[in-house]
Amino acid sequence: MKTYFTRSFLAVLCSVSLSCFAQTIEDKGEGGPNPASANDANHPCISTEEYKVIEQRCAENRQLLGLTTPRSTAVTALGWPLQAAGNLPDCSFYFISAGVDHDTTTGILDYNCGSRTYDGHAGTDIAIFPFPFYKMDSNQVQVIAAAAGTILYKSDGNFDKNCAGNNLTANAIIITHADGSQTHYWHMKSGSVTTKSVGQTVAAGEYLGIVGSSGSSTGPHLHFEVWNGTTASSLIDPFAGSCNTWNANTWWATQKPYTEPEAVKVSVNTTDIVLPACPATETTNESSSYTIPFQGLGLSPGYAKFYMYLRDETSGLVANLSILNPNGTTFNSWTRTSTNNYHASYAGWSKLLPTAPGTYTFKASYNGIDCSTQFNILGPLAIDEATDHSFNIFPNPASSNITISLNENISGGELTITDVAGRRITSQQLSAGSIQLSTEKFATGLYFVTVESAGQVVTQKLVISHE
């Protein structure tokens, strides 16, 4: 009989060269799988020795807390263990890279009788995508409690940017529930794990940490594991399916479909994205503001890059992409037919930008689901220079620090600073009052400060001079 131990796996995907996306021909766009490394059966994220330690620690804590026997016979209904933070604008942010292996021999078999797992895998691996290290650095994807319960095990402060199998300890939480079951949350970002201690209770949906790559991990993802008892031998698969003979019914309050073909993000970019080797942070080169005339690095004059990121790309499905004018009419449109099946993939096109000032929309429709983002076109003389702005910049010109004060009618939104090429320099969420920013790392030159709030977009010029 096969012994089940936890493994971590981001995706069974081949590598893809970024150069195939660096197209500057207007109607040429290519796509492929998201580059990813992968753990395997020989590189578990939890070793046999670590399982023994976990079982012992949990048993000791159960006894200290008086939780030695189940307190209920009801099966715990699980919610999804991840959520987007408030600073994540993407349409979605994850894909399931591997489920529990139900084959008791050396083969592989997931709950749906497919091969979305690997030999001996004992949990559900949920990878964040695209730009996983950027999302991790920016605290954009949160791990939350799948159900109410009591913290039984906690580990934090461990290195969190691993790229391969190792013997390091993961930042993790284990929660025991009213029926005596346990949910395990593995690989979180260092310093992000809840400040609550072992023995304290959490509510369903409560914050537990940030998705990271601590322990034996090949990249940022959550390894989510469920035990129906107190030892690894009580492993269950929360997903119900034809090949899950352990539990006939799902443990999810709402079970997600086996595949979820969807555009999880679309973006408008000043140039190509940069995907360095793990664990370096990706460079998105995404921008929401373009001043005409525009010249992007490596692009033809007037062109920008338009990217679409897909979860569960399915051969034969057609993506309908369009750039919409401010009045909703179509400025440009094109299609892309998927020719492969990928857990996570992306495609990029060089397209001519509009030249009339206004707020435009880039939209992708895939599998009947829309995902869109807005971007602004600014003319060189179109920026309002009146004194009744929704915000004020002082001093301007500036050399080291600036204060951006919001008028009383602005209570929230997003502030973005871009350079004359349309590259995003910085962005942050707004609250009422004033914001202070250091400009010491800004090169001398002209910048554009844009505030988007309640559907209103206001842009001002900012001059940086270090002389």
N, C-alpha and C positions, 0 to 999 in steps of 0.2 A: 504494500500500500504506500502511496506517495505521502511523504511528510510535507506539510504546508508551512512555509515560512514566507514572511513579507518580502516582496521585491518592489523596486521602484523602476518605472519605465515611462519615458516621456512620449515616445512614438516610434513605431517601426517605419521609419522614413529614410529614404536615401538622401544624401546631401545634394544640394543644388547650388550652382555657382550664381553669385549675385549678378555677374556680367550679363546673364541672359535677360535681366530686367532693365538694363541700362539702355533702353531703346529711345532714340530721338526722332524716329519716323512717326508721323502723326497717328496713323492707323495701325501701327504694329504693337501688339501686346502679347506677352508670353507669361505663362504661369508654371508653377511646380510646387513640390512639397516644401513645407517649412523646414529649414535645416534643424536637425535635432540629433543629439546623441542618445544612447539607450543603455539602460541597465539590462542584465539578463539573468538567467538562473544561476550563473556562476558568480554573480555580484549582487547579493541580496542587500536591501537597505536595512534589514534587521537580521543580525546573525543569530545562530542557534544559541550562542552564549548570551546575547543581549535579550533574547526571549526569556531565558531562564531568570535573568535579573529582573525583567519587567514583571513576570509572574510572581516572583518572590516579593518585590516591592509592593505590588498591588494587594497581595494577600496580607502583608503586614499592615498596610493602611486600612484595608477592610476591617480587620480585627480591631485596630485602634479606634476606628470610627463606629464600630458596632454595626457593620454592614456585612456580616458574615453569611447571611442568608438573603435570598430575594425577598423584596417587600411587596411584590405584586405578581400576579400571574398574567397580567395583560401585556401583550407584545407592544413594545415601544414603536410609535410611528415616527419615522425620521424625516426631517426636512433637509433640503440641499445644504451642504456644509460650507458653501462659499457664497460671498456676496460682493458686489462692486462697492468700493468706497465712494464717497461723494465727489472725489476729484477724478473719477474715471468716466469719460464721455462716450466710450465705445458702446456699440449695440449689444455685444456680449464679450466674453473674456476667457473662455475655457474650452477644452475638449477632453473627452475621456480617452486616454491613451491605452489603458489596459484594465481589464476587470479581473475577477477571481477566476483562477483555473480550476475547472471541475473534473478534469481528466486525472484519474488516480494512477495512471501509468506515466510513461515519459512523454506522452503527447500533450496537446493543449486543447481546451474546450471551454468556451465561455458560457454564460447562462443561457444565451440564445442559440447555442449549438454552432457558434461561429468561432473565429480564431483571434478575437480581440483580447488577447491575454498572452502570457508566456508561461513556461513550465514552472509550476509551483507557486504562482503568484497568489497572494492571500488577501488582497485588498483591491480597492478601486483607486486607480491613479488618475487624478484630475489635473491636467497641465494647464497653465495660464498662457494665453496667446492672443495677439502677437506681442513681441518685445517683452519676453518674460522678465529679464533682469531690469529693464526700465520700469516695468510695473512693480517689481519688488522694491527697487530703490525709491519709488514714489509712493509706496504703501497703497497701491490702488486696488488690491484684491485681498479681502479679509476672510479669514477662517472663522466660522461661527458654529455654535453648538447645534448639532442636528436634533437634539432633544434636551429637555430639562434633566438635570442630574447633579451628581456630586463629583467634584474633582478628586480623582483617585491617584493620579500620577502627574507630575509636571517637571519639565526640563527646559531650561533657557540659558542664554549666554554662550552657546556653542557657535563655532564658525558656520556661516550660512551661505557661502558661495562655492560649494563643491561642484565638481564636474565629472566625478567618477566614483566607482565603488571604493569604499574605505572602511575603516574600523572606528570612525568618529561617531560621537553621540549626536543625535538629532534634537532639535528643539521641538518639544512635543507636549501634548495633553492627552490624558485618558480620562473619560467620564463614565461613571457607573450610573445606571438608570433604575427606575423603580422596579423593573422586572428582573434585575440582577444582571442585565446585559451590559456590555462595555462598548463604547465607540472610541476609536483611536485616531488622533490627528497628528500627522508626522511631517517633518522637514520645514518647520516654520522659521521665519526670519529672527535672527538674534535680537533680543531686547524688545521684541514685539508681543511676546506671550502675555496673556492677561496677568494683572497684578494679583488676582485672587490666588489663594493658597489651597493646598490639598485639604480637603474637608469642607471647603466652602461650596455652595450650590451655584449653579448657573441656570438661566432660563433658556428655553428654546430660542435660537436665533441670536443669542448673546455673543458678543465679540470674544474670540479666543486668541487671535494673533494675525499675522500677515504671512501669506504664502512665501516660502523661501526655498533654499536648497541646502539645508543643514543635514548632517549625518551622511549616510551613504546614498548620495543623490547625484543625478546627472544634470540637474537644472531645476528651476523653480516649479514646484507642483505640490499638491496635497496628496499624500497617501492616506486614504480613509479606510479603516478596517473595523469590522464589527464582530464581536464575540457574543455568543448566547450564554456565556458562563464566565468562568474565571481563569481559563487557560487557553492557550493557542489552539488546542484540540477542539474547542467549542466554536471555531470559526464558522460564520454563516456568510452568505452572499445576500445583501439587501435587495438585489434585483431578482424578481421572479421570472422564470422562463422555462422553456421545454427541457433544457438540459441542467436545470438546477433541481436536483433531487433532495437537497438538504432541507429546504423550506418551500412549501407549495405556494405560499402567499408572499407578496412583496412586503418588505419592511419600510418602504418609502411611503410617506403620506400621499405623494403623487409621483409615481414612477416615470422617469423620463423615457422617451422612446430610445430604441437601440441605436439609431443614428439620428442626428439633428442637422441636416444640411442647411446651412445658413451663412450669410455674410455677417461676420461678427464685428467688422470694422471697415470703414472706407476713409480715405484720407487724401488731401491735396498736399503735395510736397514740393519744396523748392528744388530738390534734386533727388538722386537715388537714396533709398534707405541704406544704412550701413549695419551689417550683421557680423560683428567680430566673433572670434572664437570665445567659447565659454571660459571664464565667467565675466568677460568685459561687457559693459552696458551698451546696448544697441543705440544707434543714433537715428531718430525717426525722420529728421529734416522735414517735419510736418509744419505747415503754417496755415493760419486762417486769414491772412491779409497779404495782398499783392499790389504793389504800386506799379502802375504802367508808366513808362515802358519797363518790362521785367526781363531779366536775363538770369536764368538759373545755371548753376555750375554744371557744365557738361551737356547743357541742353541748347537747342536752337532758340534764337531770340523769340520771346513771347510765349514759350511753351513751359508747362509745369508737369510734374509727375502725378498721376492719379492711380491710387492703389486700392485693391480690394483684397480682403483677407477672409478665407472661407474655413468653416468647420465642416467636417464630413463631406468634402467635395465628392460628388457622385457623377460617374461617367454618364453622359447623355443629358444632364441638366444644363439649362441655358441661363446665363446671367445677362440681365438687361441693365445696361449702364447708361446714365444720362447726366448731362450738365444742364441744370434748369436756370432760366433767367429769373430775375427778381419777381416778375409777374407770374411765374409758374410755367411759362412756355418753354419749349426745348431749345437750348442753344446748340447742343451736340448730343448724339446718342450712338451707341454701338452695342454689340453683343459678343459674348464669349461662350462657347460650348465646351463643357468639361469633357476631357477624354480619358481621365484616370480617376481612381478612387484614392483619396488621401484623407487621413485624420485631420490634418491642418495644412493649408496651402495659401499661396498668395499669387497675385498677378499685378503687373504694373504697365501703364501706358503713358507715353508722352502725348499730351493734347494741348492744343492752342487755347490759351486763356481768353476769356472775353476782355474787351477793352473799355466798355462803358462802365462807369462807377456804379456800385450797388452790391447787394448781398445775394450771392448765388448759392445753389445747392448742387452737390454731387451725390447721386443716388445710385445704389445697386439693388436690384431685385433678384433674389436667388431662392428657388424653391417656393416662390410665392410670398417671401418675406422681404420687406424693405429695410434697408439700412442707409442712412444719409448723414451728411455733414455739410455745414455751411462755410463759405469763405467769402471774403470781401475783396472787391476790386476797387482800388483807389487811383484816381487820376492825379498827376503831379500838382495840379492846381485845385483839386477837389476837396482838400481838407479844410474844414471850417476854421477860420482864424478869428472868429468873433470872440467876445469876452464872456459870453453867457454859456460856457461849456457845462456839461454835467460833471466835469472834474477839472481841477487846476493842477499844474505842475510847477513846482518852485524848488530851487532856482531853474531857470531855463534861458540860456545855456547852463549846463551843470558840469562839474569837474569830478566830484567824488560821491555825493549823495543827493538824492532828490526826495521830495515829499509830494505825494499825490493825494490831494484832498478831494473827497467826493461831496457833491452837493447833497442836500438833505433828501432829494427825490431819488437818490441812488442808494439802495439798501443791500444790494448783493449783485453777483454776476461774476464775470471773469475779466481780468486785465491781462493784456498781451502786449509785449514789446517786440517789434520786428525791425530788421535793418532795411536798407533801401533795396536789397535783393529779395525781400519778402521772407527771409529766414527768421524763424521764431527764436528770439534770444532768451526770453523768459516768459512765464505765465503763472498766474496764481488766482485763487478764488478771492472775491472781494467781500468785505463786510462794511457796514456803515462807518464813516469816520475818515481817517487818513491812513496812508500806507507809506512807509519809508523804505527806500531801496538804495543799495550801494551801486554805484556805476563805475567803480574803480577798474573793474575788469572789462568794461565796454571800451572798444576802440573809439578814437576820436572820429566823429562823423554825425550824420543825420539818422534819426530813428523815428519810428511811428508808434505811439502809445494808443492802444485801442481798448475801450471799455465796452463790453457787451452786457447789457442788463435789461431784463424784461422785454426782450425783442428789439431793444434800441441799441444801435452801434454808433459810437462816437470815437473819432480818431483825432489825435493832435500830434504835431511834430515835436520832437525832443532833440536838442542839439547837445552833443557831448564834446567838451573841449578840455583836454588835459594840459594845455599850454599854460 
